[in-house]
């Protein structure tokens, strides 16, 4: 009986010791956690526990001042960096609502910087036309279509992204085989047509006839319909342009842009 009593007492004492140690461990851990939380900003604690609360997304498409898509541009918003796809489409996630600086870098286009307001949810900033990307130097817009009665027509625009005037000496439409179809300036009174679009434009005659395009100016227009047989395929616009010195010497840069000849009756080439 004596031995059993001490065995039971020993077991009871061991149980009480383990319970005491467990309780002490819980108290110590609780004190440490409270001390740690007291030095952490409450807003940061909430953001850790709820990482997605209040964050926003920005979706859009990068386009230039003519409304044409600009592929593979790099978009930077704060410390977020993404690259657009081959259609100019992009998506930036986990943005904090508020004012942000949006920057875009793309090929031969000038650096794009603007302030935007990001609201909660999904945001769709407009990046085209007057809010689109400007060229670093010179940009041409070209869209060609055909009608069912053997006639082509289309749109041609120019943009000068510099602070100096640019002289456009010719703008020839070429067939898929490289043959000249028409010069939209020298044929069908093209110089007078563009002159009538803006008082910032003028025609110079010396040392050769050219359209003088004002600095930081963009203007689109149409070219006169051309009759003939035009099979589907890639048609190009070859533009000869220069700054003052090159124009005086008759030395021009050549800008070539290509569009595929299609039947399109809606006359809206820039729409997605």
One Martini backbone bead per residue (centre of mass of N, CA, C, O) as a GRO file, in nm:
protein
  272
    1UNK     BB    1   0.058   0.063  -0.020
    2UNK     BB    2   0.293   0.253   0.002
    3UNK     BB    3   0.403   0.234  -0.287
    4UNK     BB    4   0.143   0.324  -0.437
    5UNK     BB    5   0.122   0.605  -0.322
    6UNK     BB    6   0.393   0.712  -0.441
    7UNK     BB    7   0.328   0.658  -0.732
    8UNK     BB    8   0.079   0.841  -0.752
    9UNK     BB    9   0.219   1.098  -0.656
   10UNK     BB   10   0.426   1.108  -0.885
   11UNK     BB   11   0.226   1.128  -1.121
   12UNK     BB   12   0.087   1.388  -1.025
   13UNK     BB   13   0.340   1.566  -1.021
   14UNK     BB   14   0.411   1.533  -1.324
   15UNK     BB   15   0.149   1.648  -1.433
   16UNK     BB   16   0.177   1.933  -1.300
   17UNK     BB   17   0.446   2.005  -1.436
   18UNK     BB   18   0.350   1.992  -1.731
   19UNK     BB   19   0.123   2.201  -1.702
   20UNK     BB   20   0.303   2.435  -1.615
   21UNK     BB   21   0.486   2.443  -1.866
   22UNK     BB   22   0.261   2.493  -2.073
   23UNK     BB   23   0.154   2.758  -1.951
   24UNK     BB   24   0.421   2.914  -1.965
   25UNK     BB   25   0.454   2.898  -2.273
   26UNK     BB   26   0.196   3.049  -2.350
   27UNK     BB   27   0.260   3.315  -2.204
   28UNK     BB   28   0.526   3.384  -2.346
   29UNK     BB   29   0.421   3.385  -2.640
   30UNK     BB   30   0.206   3.605  -2.600
   31UNK     BB   31   0.400   3.832  -2.515
   32UNK     BB   32   0.570   3.836  -2.773
   33UNK     BB   33   0.346   3.895  -2.979
   34UNK     BB   34   0.255   4.164  -2.849
   35UNK     BB   35   0.526   4.307  -2.880
   36UNK     BB   36   0.546   4.286  -3.189
   37UNK     BB   37   0.273   4.428  -3.262
   38UNK     BB   38   0.339   4.710  -3.121
   39UNK     BB   39   0.572   4.775  -3.367
   40UNK     BB   40   0.342   4.747  -3.576
   41UNK     BB   41   0.168   4.859  -3.818
   42UNK     BB   42  -0.162   4.817  -3.865
   43UNK     BB   43  -0.177   4.836  -4.175
   44UNK     BB   44   0.040   4.611  -4.225
   45UNK     BB   45  -0.103   4.382  -4.087
   46UNK     BB   46  -0.352   4.383  -4.274
   47UNK     BB   47  -0.197   4.344  -4.546
   48UNK     BB   48  -0.095   4.061  -4.473
   49UNK     BB   49  -0.378   3.928  -4.415
   50UNK     BB   50  -0.486   4.123  -4.682
   51UNK     BB   51  -0.338   4.142  -4.986
   52UNK     BB   52  -0.607   4.214  -5.186
   53UNK     BB   53  -0.699   4.460  -5.046
   54UNK     BB   54  -0.745   4.744  -5.259
   55UNK     BB   55  -0.651   4.637  -5.521
   56UNK     BB   56  -0.541   4.687  -5.863
   57UNK     BB   57  -0.612   4.718  -6.223
   58UNK     BB   58  -0.443   4.747  -6.546
   59UNK     BB   59  -0.584   4.797  -6.873
   60UNK     BB   60  -0.461   4.780  -7.225
   61UNK     BB   61  -0.355   4.978  -7.521
   62UNK     BB   62  -0.098   5.048  -7.731
   63UNK     BB   63  -0.092   5.363  -7.904
   64UNK     BB   64  -0.084   5.596  -8.134
   65UNK     BB   65  -0.173   5.902  -8.282
   66UNK     BB   66  -0.336   5.716  -8.507
   67UNK     BB   67  -0.433   5.431  -8.351
   68UNK     BB   68  -0.203   5.235  -8.364
   69UNK     BB   69  -0.053   4.966  -8.276
   70UNK     BB   70   0.201   4.893  -8.017
   71UNK     BB   71   0.441   4.669  -7.987
   72UNK     BB   72   0.631   4.568  -7.709
   73UNK     BB   73   0.596   4.748  -7.480
   74UNK     BB   74   0.709   4.922  -7.189
   75UNK     BB   75   0.552   4.911  -6.867
   76UNK     BB   76   0.540   5.168  -6.604
   77UNK     BB   77   0.425   5.133  -6.251
   78UNK     BB   78   0.629   5.220  -6.056
   79UNK     BB   79   0.734   4.886  -5.955
   80UNK     BB   80   0.594   4.809  -6.228
   81UNK     BB   81   0.664   4.558  -6.493
   82UNK     BB   82   0.567   4.537  -6.839
   83UNK     BB   83   0.473   4.366  -7.148
   84UNK     BB   84   0.356   4.390  -7.442
   85UNK     BB   85   0.216   4.265  -7.701
   86UNK     BB   86   0.163   4.238  -8.052
   87UNK     BB   87  -0.104   4.447  -7.989
   88UNK     BB   88  -0.043   4.623  -7.707
   89UNK     BB   89  -0.129   4.453  -7.480
   90UNK     BB   90  -0.204   4.494  -7.118
   91UNK     BB   91  -0.118   4.400  -6.758
   92UNK     BB   92  -0.166   4.540  -6.426
   93UNK     BB   93  -0.106   4.436  -6.097
   94UNK     BB   94  -0.119   4.531  -5.770
   95UNK     BB   95  -0.245   4.816  -5.729
   96UNK     BB   96  -0.252   5.118  -5.577
   97UNK     BB   97  -0.459   5.341  -5.506
   98UNK     BB   98  -0.403   5.633  -5.706
   99UNK     BB   99  -0.132   5.810  -5.789
  100UNK     BB  100   0.045   5.772  -6.107
  101UNK     BB  101   0.319   5.681  -6.309
  102UNK     BB  102   0.324   5.655  -6.663
  103UNK     BB  103   0.537   5.439  -6.859
  104UNK     BB  104   0.667   5.429  -7.208
  105UNK     BB  105   0.856   5.191  -7.410
  106UNK     BB  106   0.900   5.221  -7.784
  107UNK     BB  107   1.122   5.213  -7.992
  108UNK     BB  108   1.070   5.503  -8.206
  109UNK     BB  109   0.950   5.621  -7.955
  110UNK     BB  110   0.874   5.832  -7.733
  111UNK     BB  111   0.868   5.899  -7.424
  112UNK     BB  112   0.610   5.801  -7.198
  113UNK     BB  113   0.437   6.046  -6.981
  114UNK     BB  114   0.194   6.007  -6.709
  115UNK     BB  115  -0.078   6.090  -6.512
  116UNK     BB  116  -0.266   5.866  -6.297
  117UNK     BB  117  -0.577   5.723  -6.189
  118UNK     BB  118  -0.626   5.474  -5.942
  119UNK     BB  119  -0.878   5.256  -5.897
  120UNK     BB  120  -1.078   5.043  -5.786
  121UNK     BB  121  -1.009   4.776  -5.976
  122UNK     BB  122  -1.057   4.829  -6.319
  123UNK     BB  123  -0.841   4.988  -6.548
  124UNK     BB  124  -0.877   5.213  -6.864
  125UNK     BB  125  -0.658   5.358  -7.034
  126UNK     BB  126  -0.594   5.605  -7.278
  127UNK     BB  127  -0.378   5.507  -7.573
  128UNK     BB  128  -0.457   5.745  -7.809
  129UNK     BB  129  -0.392   5.975  -8.013
  130UNK     BB  130  -0.357   6.241  -7.811
  131UNK     BB  131  -0.257   5.991  -7.596
  132UNK     BB  132  -0.036   5.889  -7.765
  133UNK     BB  133   0.236   5.799  -7.939
  134UNK     BB  134   0.530   5.951  -8.027
  135UNK     BB  135   0.767   6.025  -8.229
  136UNK     BB  136   1.096   6.100  -8.243
  137UNK     BB  137   1.053   6.191  -8.555
  138UNK     BB  138   0.892   5.994  -8.784
  139UNK     BB  139   0.547   5.938  -8.905
  140UNK     BB  140   0.341   5.690  -9.076
  141UNK     BB  141   0.017   5.661  -9.226
  142UNK     BB  142  -0.127   5.344  -9.368
  143UNK     BB  143  -0.426   5.280  -9.571
  144UNK     BB  144  -0.561   5.018  -9.783
  145UNK     BB  145  -0.824   4.988 -10.034
  146UNK     BB  146  -1.096   4.814 -10.200
  147UNK     BB  147  -1.311   4.792 -10.458
  148UNK     BB  148  -1.524   4.629 -10.688
  149UNK     BB  149  -1.431   4.862 -10.924
  150UNK     BB  150  -1.125   4.887 -10.956
  151UNK     BB  151  -1.042   5.042 -10.666
  152UNK     BB  152  -0.839   5.257 -10.476
  153UNK     BB  153  -0.807   5.351 -10.126
  154UNK     BB  154  -0.723   5.593  -9.848
  155UNK     BB  155  -0.470   5.653  -9.589
  156UNK     BB  156  -0.262   5.950  -9.504
  157UNK     BB  157  -0.010   6.021  -9.256
  158UNK     BB  158   0.167   6.271  -9.054
  159UNK     BB  159   0.456   6.291  -8.814
  160UNK     BB  160   0.622   6.539  -8.613
  161UNK     BB  161   0.850   6.494  -8.330
  162UNK     BB  162   0.995   6.757  -8.367
  163UNK     BB  163   1.147   7.104  -8.367
  164UNK     BB  164   1.149   7.064  -8.680
  165UNK     BB  165   1.114   7.084  -8.997
  166UNK     BB  166   0.965   6.887  -9.259
  167UNK     BB  167   1.044   6.746  -9.585
  168UNK     BB  168   0.811   6.634  -9.834
  169UNK     BB  169   0.869   6.508 -10.157
  170UNK     BB  170   0.742   6.208 -10.135
  171UNK     BB  171   0.446   5.962 -10.192
  172UNK     BB  172   0.456   5.628 -10.278
  173UNK     BB  173   0.271   5.378 -10.425
  174UNK     BB  174   0.324   5.025 -10.399
  175UNK     BB  175   0.337   4.733 -10.521
  176UNK     BB  176   0.420   4.410 -10.456
  177UNK     BB  177   0.649   4.456 -10.701
  178UNK     BB  178   0.743   4.782 -10.675
  179UNK     BB  179   0.541   4.952 -10.826
  180UNK     BB  180   0.430   5.253 -10.926
  181UNK     BB  181   0.109   5.403 -10.892
  182UNK     BB  182   0.137   5.664 -10.692
  183UNK     BB  183   0.156   6.015 -10.606
  184UNK     BB  184  -0.003   6.188 -10.351
  185UNK     BB  185   0.130   6.472 -10.426
  186UNK     BB  186   0.180   6.498 -10.751
  187UNK     BB  187  -0.099   6.379 -10.763
  188UNK     BB  188  -0.406   6.513 -10.757
  189UNK     BB  189  -0.332   6.765 -10.581
  190UNK     BB  190  -0.184   6.688 -10.303
  191UNK     BB  191  -0.064   6.949 -10.195
  192UNK     BB  192  -0.332   7.109 -10.176
  193UNK     BB  193  -0.480   6.918  -9.990
  194UNK     BB  194  -0.288   6.946  -9.740
  195UNK     BB  195  -0.302   7.253  -9.719
  196UNK     BB  196  -0.622   7.243  -9.647
  197UNK     BB  197  -0.589   7.108  -9.348
  198UNK     BB  198  -0.356   7.334  -9.275
  199UNK     BB  199  -0.188   7.637  -9.172
  200UNK     BB  200   0.097   7.478  -9.106
  201UNK     BB  201   0.114   7.434  -9.408
  202UNK     BB  202   0.359   7.410  -9.684
  203UNK     BB  203   0.488   7.502 -10.007
  204UNK     BB  204   0.788   7.427 -10.166
  205UNK     BB  205   1.005   7.490 -10.467
  206UNK     BB  206   1.288   7.510 -10.321
  207UNK     BB  207   1.482   7.315 -10.503
  208UNK     BB  208   1.214   7.144 -10.441
  209UNK     BB  209   0.925   7.007 -10.421
  210UNK     BB  210   0.751   7.049 -10.099
  211UNK     BB  211   0.631   6.951  -9.784
  212UNK     BB  212   0.592   7.154  -9.503
  213UNK     BB  213   0.638   7.029  -9.180
  214UNK     BB  214   0.557   7.090  -8.879
  215UNK     BB  215   0.626   7.096  -8.566
  216UNK     BB  216   0.451   6.897  -8.371
  217UNK     BB  217   0.282   6.737  -8.609
  218UNK     BB  218  -0.049   6.606  -8.691
  219UNK     BB  219  -0.185   6.446  -9.001
  220UNK     BB  220  -0.465   6.337  -9.172
  221UNK     BB  221  -0.563   6.157  -9.480
  222UNK     BB  222  -0.656   6.131  -9.818
  223UNK     BB  223  -0.655   5.948 -10.116
  224UNK     BB  224  -0.708   5.928 -10.427
  225UNK     BB  225  -0.859   5.742 -10.633
  226UNK     BB  226  -0.755   5.432 -10.804
  227UNK     BB  227  -0.750   5.293 -11.111
  228UNK     BB  228  -0.755   4.929 -11.152
  229UNK     BB  229  -0.548   4.648 -11.105
  230UNK     BB  230  -0.569   4.497 -10.762
  231UNK     BB  231  -0.425   4.274 -10.597
  232UNK     BB  232  -0.380   4.108 -10.338
  233UNK     BB  233  -0.160   4.251 -10.085
  234UNK     BB  234   0.140   4.416 -10.039
  235UNK     BB  235   0.141   4.762  -9.974
  236UNK     BB  236   0.335   5.061 -10.027
  237UNK     BB  237   0.487   5.346  -9.860
  238UNK     BB  238   0.706   5.593 -10.002
  239UNK     BB  239   0.901   5.823  -9.812
  240UNK     BB  240   1.045   6.147  -9.870
  241UNK     BB  241   1.269   6.295  -9.628
  242UNK     BB  242   1.368   6.613  -9.459
  243UNK     BB  243   1.563   6.843  -9.358
  244UNK     BB  244   1.687   7.134  -9.446
  245UNK     BB  245   1.966   7.035  -9.545
  246UNK     BB  246   1.868   6.796  -9.718
  247UNK     BB  247   1.683   6.959  -9.901
  248UNK     BB  248   1.902   7.147 -10.022
  249UNK     BB  249   2.066   6.873 -10.131
  250UNK     BB  250   1.867   6.629 -10.207
  251UNK     BB  251   1.858   6.462  -9.924
  252UNK     BB  252   1.682   6.160  -9.837
  253UNK     BB  253   1.480   5.993  -9.656
  254UNK     BB  254   1.338   5.655  -9.611
  255UNK     BB  255   0.994   5.568  -9.568
  256UNK     BB  256   0.845   5.243  -9.496
  257UNK     BB  257   0.507   5.122  -9.544
  258UNK     BB  258   0.279   4.845  -9.478
  259UNK     BB  259  -0.018   4.712  -9.645
  260UNK     BB  260  -0.308   4.524  -9.674
  261UNK     BB  261  -0.514   4.451  -9.928
  262UNK     BB  262  -0.861   4.523  -9.868
  263UNK     BB  263  -1.195   4.463  -9.807
  264UNK     BB  264  -1.344   4.777  -9.677
  265UNK     BB  265  -1.655   4.938  -9.573
  266UNK     BB  266  -1.613   5.091  -9.278
  267UNK     BB  267  -1.378   5.295  -9.249
  268UNK     BB  268  -1.196   5.162  -8.974
  269UNK     BB  269  -0.867   5.098  -8.921
  270UNK     BB  270  -0.829   5.172  -8.591
  271UNK     BB  271  -1.006   4.965  -8.501
  272UNK     BB  272  -1.022   4.664  -8.310
   0.00000   0.00000   0.00000
